[in-house]
Amino acid sequence: MTTCGRQVAVRRLLLAIPERPISRVTLDVGPVVRGEPGLWASLTVAEARDLARRLLAQAALADSGTPGEQSVAVK
């Protein structure tokens, strides 16, 4: 649970299609207690790794208090 009241879940989604199984990483950011809507995303393995790298980089900046990029869009 985040300090703003959202539950964040990260899971693996496997679609067992016989001719080509599909594996994704899902990110589910639930609604706030006040009822604001949440969001859901299905990421490829590469997208999930890129997002993880960006999150860790931003967390390191937040930890150090070093000025840096304010936000980074996932492409």
Secondary structure, 3 states (H helix, E strand, C coil): CCCCCCCEEEEEEEECCCCCCEEEEEEEECCCCCCCCCEEEEECHHHHHHHHHHHHHHHHHHHHCCCCCCCCCCC
